Structure formats: C-alpha cells, structure tokens
C-alpha cells in the first residue's frame, strides 16, 4: 500500500516510516515544510540501505501532496496540532483513504505533564479526528515505543490495539500493524475505546521514567 505519514519527521512518525518501508510499502513522509520532509526521507533511505533494505521506497513531500494519493494516512503530529492539521488536509484526502490516528491527548498540549492525558470534547483524539473527516478513522500505534520503531535491529515487542467503527478499515490496519516484526494486532472494538487506549500511553511514559527505560510496551495474555 501507499502510506502517508503526516508529521513523519517526528520520532514516532519516522519510526513507523522506517518499519513500513522495510516491509515493502510505498512510504511518503509528510511535513508542513517540504524541505524537512525531503531531508527525513533521505535519512530514512540511508538507514534502510544500511540494514539491507536497498529497494525500500521513501519519499518526502509537503503534507497536502503527501496525502493526495495515499491508501492510508497516518497522523503522527502532536495533539495540539491535530485539528488545524486535519482541517488543512481535508480537501486533499482521497475519498477512499483510511485515516489512522496515532496522536495522544497528553497534558503537554496545555503545558502539563506527559504522564497525564486531557479529555477532548469528543472523548478521544481519534474521535476528534473522526468528527472532522468523512473517511473512516482508525486508532492505532499509540502505545508503541518510538525508540524501538527506529531500531531496525530489534523486534518491536508490543501489542497494537486497533479501534474503529469501520470493520474493513480496522482489519486493514491490523494487517498493516503485523507487518512490523514483533507486533501483534489486537481488535480493540469501536472507536470510542480509543479513549482507554490513548490513556495507556501516559501510563507507559511514566513507567519508562520510573524504570529508566525507553521501550516498555504492552502485551495481552490469553489471546491466541
């Protein structure tokens, strides 16, 4: 598939770009500034080549151009920028694109702590995005360590909870998630459950701080 990473120059977006390009997808890194996107794409290609993925495809484009022909658009911008970013992209989004919200409403959006979340009016960041677009929105990848994503020498030991009101879109993103070595996709139910999943990110940040780690993730037991 052709994937657009809006905010792909940041740690989480860049890590996802590396992993999906390594899995054989066509990846476009998006940024408000095309020059930044081009530099990030060039760096991604270098990293991928060093790890044996010489055929990996990564481009850099300004955000609107990045999403214009994407099958899946992943939003990896900070929460405070979500509404403005999505509004600016609505006219460029393909009608049949799947929107994956990776953002988390951390308290840092209002000057608070990264170990706490705020509650958006719609209930979650993902539901906020869904209120702005007609395309199906899927919540996923919030709990995955950016540190592990960027380290192509390691598997990502983490379950990815995927929530959406559109079952087909959810299934597509679950399959996409499992293209990342070590990841298991978990059906998290309707999009409203993103409220719970997003809050886990704040918990993981606190755990990483207390235990001096950078890659603590989550696993669910009892699911084959």
LUMBADREN-580542 format. One record per residue (C-alpha): residue in one letter; x, y, z. Coordinates in Angstrom, 1 decimal, always signed. Example, Ala and Ser with C-alpha at 12.3 -4.5 7.8 and 13.67 -1.06 7.14 Angstrom:
% LUMBADREN-580542
+------+--------+--------+--------+
: rofi :      u :      v :      w :
+------+--------+--------+--------+
:    a :  +12.3 :   -4.5 :   +7.8 :
:    s :  +13.7 :   -1.1 :   +7.1 :
+------+--------+--------+--------+
% end
This chain:
% LUMBADREN-580542
+------+--------+--------+--------+
: rofi :      u :      v :      w :
+------+--------+--------+--------+
:    x :   +0.0 :   +0.0 :   +0.0 :
:    x :   +0.9 :   +3.6 :   -0.3 :
:    x :   +1.2 :   +5.2 :   +3.1 :
:    x :   +1.5 :   +8.9 :   +4.1 :
:    x :   +3.0 :   +9.8 :   +7.4 :
:    x :   +1.7 :  +13.2 :   +8.3 :
:    x :   +4.2 :  +14.5 :  +10.9 :
:    x :   +6.6 :  +11.8 :   +9.7 :
:    x :   +9.7 :  +13.9 :  +10.6 :
:    x :   +9.0 :  +13.3 :  +14.3 :
:    x :  +10.2 :  +10.4 :  +16.3 :
:    x :   +7.0 :   +8.2 :  +16.1 :
:    x :   +6.2 :   +9.0 :  +12.5 :
:    x :   +9.8 :   +8.5 :  +11.4 :
:    x :  +10.0 :   +5.1 :  +13.2 :
:    x :   +6.7 :   +4.0 :  +11.6 :
:    x :   +8.0 :   +5.2 :   +8.2 :
:    x :  +11.1 :   +3.0 :   +8.6 :
:    x :   +9.2 :   -0.1 :   +9.6 :
:    x :   +6.6 :   +0.2 :   +6.9 :
:    x :   +9.2 :   +0.9 :   +4.2 :
:    x :  +11.2 :   -2.1 :   +5.4 :
:    x :   +8.0 :   -4.2 :   +5.0 :
:    x :   +7.7 :   -3.2 :   +1.3 :
:    x :   +5.1 :   -0.5 :   +1.4 :
:    x :   +5.5 :   +2.8 :   -0.5 :
:    x :   +6.1 :   +5.4 :   +2.2 :
:    x :   +5.7 :   +9.2 :   +1.9 :
:    x :   +6.9 :  +11.3 :   +4.8 :
:    x :   +4.9 :  +14.5 :   +5.1 :
:    x :   +5.7 :  +17.8 :   +6.8 :
:    x :   +4.5 :  +21.3 :   +6.7 :
:    x :   +7.8 :  +22.2 :   +5.2 :
:    x :   +8.8 :  +20.2 :   +2.1 :
:    x :  +12.5 :  +20.6 :   +2.7 :
:    x :  +12.2 :  +18.9 :   +6.1 :
:    x :  +10.2 :  +16.1 :   +4.6 :
:    x :  +12.9 :  +15.6 :   +1.9 :
:    x :  +15.7 :  +15.5 :   +4.4 :
:    x :  +13.8 :  +13.0 :   +6.6 :
:    x :  +13.1 :  +10.8 :   +3.5 :
:    x :  +16.8 :  +10.9 :   +2.5 :
:    x :  +17.8 :   +9.9 :   +6.0 :
:    x :  +15.3 :   +7.1 :   +6.1 :
:    x :  +16.6 :   +5.7 :   +2.8 :
:    x :  +20.2 :   +5.8 :   +4.2 :
:    x :  +19.2 :   +3.9 :   +7.3 :
:    x :  +17.2 :   +1.3 :   +5.4 :
:    x :  +20.1 :   +0.8 :   +3.0 :
:    x :  +22.5 :   +0.2 :   +5.9 :
:    x :  +20.2 :   -2.5 :   +7.2 :
:    x :  +19.8 :   -4.3 :   +3.8 :
:    x :  +16.6 :   -2.7 :   +2.5 :
:    x :  +18.1 :   -1.2 :   -0.6 :
:    x :  +14.8 :   -1.4 :   -2.5 :
:    x :  +12.7 :   +0.4 :   +0.2 :
:    x :  +10.7 :   +3.3 :   -1.2 :
:    x :  +10.5 :   +6.5 :   +0.9 :
:    x :   +9.6 :  +10.0 :   -0.5 :
:    x :   +9.3 :  +13.4 :   +1.2 :
:    x :   +6.5 :  +15.8 :   +0.4 :
:    x :   +4.6 :  +18.7 :   +1.9 :
:    x :   +1.6 :  +17.3 :   +3.8 :
:    x :   -1.1 :  +18.0 :   +1.3 :
:    x :   +0.8 :  +16.4 :   -1.5 :
:    x :   +1.8 :  +13.5 :   +0.7 :
:    x :   -1.8 :  +12.5 :   +1.4 :
:    x :   -3.2 :  +13.2 :   -2.1 :
:    x :   -2.7 :   +9.7 :   -3.4 :
:    x :   -2.3 :   +7.7 :   -0.2 :
:    x :   -4.2 :   +4.5 :   +0.6 :
:    x :   -3.6 :   +5.0 :   +4.3 :
:    x :   -2.8 :   +8.3 :   +6.1 :
:    x :   -1.2 :   +8.1 :   +9.5 :
:    x :   -1.5 :  +11.2 :  +11.7 :
:    x :   +1.6 :  +11.4 :  +13.9 :
:    x :   +1.5 :  +15.1 :  +14.9 :
:    x :   +1.3 :  +16.4 :  +18.5 :
:    x :   -2.3 :  +16.6 :  +19.8 :
:    x :   -2.3 :  +20.4 :  +19.9 :
:    x :   -1.8 :  +20.4 :  +16.1 :
:    x :   -4.4 :  +17.8 :  +15.2 :
:    x :   -7.4 :  +19.9 :  +14.5 :
:    x :   -5.5 :  +22.5 :  +12.4 :
:    x :   -3.6 :  +19.8 :  +10.5 :
:    x :   -6.7 :  +17.8 :   +9.7 :
:    x :   -8.7 :  +20.8 :   +8.6 :
:    x :   -5.8 :  +21.8 :   +6.3 :
:    x :   -5.7 :  +18.3 :   +4.7 :
:    x :   -9.4 :  +17.6 :   +4.2 :
:    x :   -9.6 :  +18.8 :   +0.6 :
:    x :   -6.5 :  +16.8 :   -0.3 :
:    x :   -7.6 :  +13.5 :   +1.3 :
:    x :   -8.7 :  +10.7 :   -1.2 :
:    x :  -12.3 :   +9.7 :   -0.6 :
:    x :  -11.3 :   +6.0 :   -0.1 :
:    x :   -8.3 :   +6.7 :   +2.2 :
:    x :   -8.1 :   +5.2 :   +5.7 :
:    x :   -7.1 :   +7.7 :   +8.4 :
:    x :   -5.0 :   +6.2 :  +11.2 :
:    x :   -4.8 :   +8.5 :  +14.3 :
:    x :   -1.6 :   +7.9 :  +16.3 :
:    x :   -1.9 :  +11.0 :  +18.4 :
:    x :   -2.5 :  +11.1 :  +22.1 :
:    x :   -4.0 :  +14.0 :  +24.1 :
:    x :   -1.2 :  +14.3 :  +26.6 :
:    x :   -1.4 :  +17.1 :  +29.1 :
:    x :   +1.7 :  +18.6 :  +27.5 :
:    x :   -0.7 :  +20.1 :  +25.0 :
:    x :   -1.7 :  +22.6 :  +27.7 :
:    x :   +1.7 :  +22.8 :  +29.4 :
:    x :   +1.2 :  +19.9 :  +31.7 :
:    x :   +2.9 :  +16.5 :  +32.3 :
:    x :   +3.4 :  +13.8 :  +29.7 :
:    x :   +2.3 :  +11.2 :  +32.2 :
:    x :   -1.3 :  +12.6 :  +32.2 :
:    x :   -3.9 :  +13.0 :  +29.5 :
:    x :   -6.6 :  +15.6 :  +28.9 :
:    x :  -10.1 :  +14.7 :  +27.7 :
:    x :  -11.1 :  +16.2 :  +24.3 :
:    x :  -14.7 :  +17.3 :  +23.9 :
:    x :  -15.3 :  +14.3 :  +21.6 :
:    x :  -13.8 :  +11.9 :  +24.1 :
:    x :  -10.5 :  +11.0 :  +22.4 :
:    x :   -8.0 :  +12.3 :  +19.9 :
:    x :   -9.3 :   +9.6 :  +17.4 :
:    x :  -12.9 :  +10.7 :  +17.8 :
:    x :  -11.8 :  +14.3 :  +17.4 :
:    x :  -10.3 :  +13.4 :  +14.0 :
:    x :  -13.4 :  +11.4 :  +13.0 :
:    x :  -15.6 :  +14.5 :  +13.7 :
:    x :  -13.5 :  +16.4 :  +11.1 :
:    x :  -13.5 :  +13.9 :   +8.2 :
:    x :  -15.8 :  +11.6 :   +6.2 :
:    x :  -13.2 :   +8.9 :   +5.7 :
:    x :  -13.1 :   +6.0 :   +8.2 :
:    x :  -10.8 :   +6.7 :  +11.2 :
:    x :   -8.8 :   +4.0 :  +12.9 :
:    x :   -7.0 :   +4.4 :  +16.3 :
:    x :   -3.7 :   +2.5 :  +16.4 :
:    x :   +0.1 :   +2.6 :  +17.3 :
:    x :   -0.3 :   +5.0 :  +20.3 :
:    x :   +1.4 :   +2.6 :  +22.7 :
:    x :   +4.4 :   +1.6 :  +20.5 :
:    x :   +7.8 :   +2.8 :  +21.5 :
:    x :   +9.3 :   +5.3 :  +19.0 :
:    x :  +12.7 :   +4.1 :  +20.3 :
:    x :  +12.0 :   +0.5 :  +19.2 :
:    x :  +10.5 :   +1.5 :  +15.9 :
:    x :  +13.6 :   +3.4 :  +14.9 :
:    x :  +15.9 :   +0.5 :  +15.8 :
:    x :  +15.7 :   -1.9 :  +12.9 :
:    x :  +18.0 :   -4.4 :  +14.6 :
:    x :  +15.3 :   -5.2 :  +17.2 :
:    x :  +11.8 :   -6.6 :  +17.0 :
:    x :   +9.0 :   -4.4 :  +18.5 :
:    x :   +7.7 :   -6.3 :  +21.5 :
:    x :   +4.3 :   -4.8 :  +21.8 :
:    x :   +0.7 :   -5.5 :  +21.1 :
:    x :   -1.1 :   -2.8 :  +19.0 :
:    x :   -4.7 :   -2.2 :  +19.9 :
:    x :   -6.7 :   -1.2 :  +16.9 :
:    x :  -10.1 :   +0.6 :  +17.3 :
:    x :  -12.6 :   +1.7 :  +14.6 :
:    x :  -16.3 :   +1.8 :  +13.8 :
:    x :  -15.4 :   +0.6 :  +10.3 :
:    x :  -14.6 :   -3.1 :  +10.4 :
:    x :  -12.9 :   -3.2 :   +7.0 :
:    x :  -10.7 :   -0.3 :   +7.8 :
:    x :   -9.9 :   -1.9 :  +11.2 :
:    x :   -8.9 :   -5.2 :   +9.5 :
:    x :   -6.7 :   -3.4 :   +7.0 :
:    x :   -4.8 :   -1.6 :   +9.8 :
:    x :   -4.5 :   -4.7 :  +11.9 :
:    x :   -2.8 :   -6.5 :   +8.9 :
:    x :   -0.6 :   -3.4 :   +8.4 :
:    x :   +0.5 :   -3.4 :  +12.1 :
:    x :   +1.6 :   -7.1 :  +11.9 :
:    x :   +4.0 :   -6.2 :   +9.0 :
:    x :   +6.2 :   -4.8 :  +11.8 :
:    x :   +8.3 :   -7.6 :  +13.3 :
:    x :   +7.2 :   -8.5 :  +16.8 :
:    x :   +3.9 :   -6.7 :  +16.7 :
:    x :   +0.6 :   -8.4 :  +17.3 :
:    x :   -2.6 :   -6.6 :  +16.4 :
:    x :   -5.5 :   -6.7 :  +18.9 :
:    x :   -9.1 :   -5.9 :  +17.9 :
:    x :   -9.9 :   -3.1 :  +20.3 :
:    x :  -13.5 :   -2.7 :  +19.3 :
:    x :  -15.3 :   +0.6 :  +18.4 :
:    x :  -13.5 :   +3.9 :  +18.0 :
:    x :  -14.8 :   +5.1 :  +21.4 :
:    x :  -12.4 :   +2.6 :  +23.0 :
:    x :   -9.6 :   +4.8 :  +21.8 :
:    x :  -10.3 :   +6.8 :  +25.0 :
:    x :   -8.9 :   +3.9 :  +27.0 :
:    x :   -6.0 :   +3.0 :  +24.7 :
:    x :   -4.8 :   +6.6 :  +24.5 :
:    x :   -4.6 :   +6.9 :  +28.2 :
:    x :   -2.3 :   +3.8 :  +28.3 :
:    x :   +0.4 :   +5.9 :  +26.6 :
:    x :   +0.6 :   +8.2 :  +29.6 :
:    x :   +1.0 :   +5.2 :  +31.8 :
:    x :   +3.8 :   +3.8 :  +29.7 :
:    x :   +5.6 :   +7.1 :  +29.7 :
:    x :   +5.5 :   +7.1 :  +33.5 :
:    x :   +6.7 :   +3.5 :  +33.6 :
:    x :   +9.6 :   +4.3 :  +31.3 :
:    x :  +10.6 :   +7.2 :  +33.5 :
:    x :  +10.4 :   +5.2 :  +36.8 :
:    x :  +12.3 :   +2.2 :  +35.4 :
:    x :  +14.8 :   +4.2 :  +33.4 :
:    x :  +13.7 :   +2.6 :  +30.1 :
:    x :  +12.6 :   +3.8 :  +26.7 :
:    x :  +10.9 :   +0.8 :  +25.1 :
:    x :   +8.3 :   -0.5 :  +27.6 :
:    x :   +5.2 :   -1.8 :  +25.8 :
:    x :   +2.1 :   -3.8 :  +26.5 :
:    x :   +1.1 :   -7.5 :  +25.9 :
:    x :   -2.3 :   -9.1 :  +26.4 :
:    x :   -2.4 :  -12.7 :  +27.7 :
:    x :   -4.9 :  -15.4 :  +26.9 :
:    x :   -5.3 :  -14.4 :  +23.2 :
:    x :   -4.1 :  -17.0 :  +20.7 :
+------+--------+--------+--------+
% end
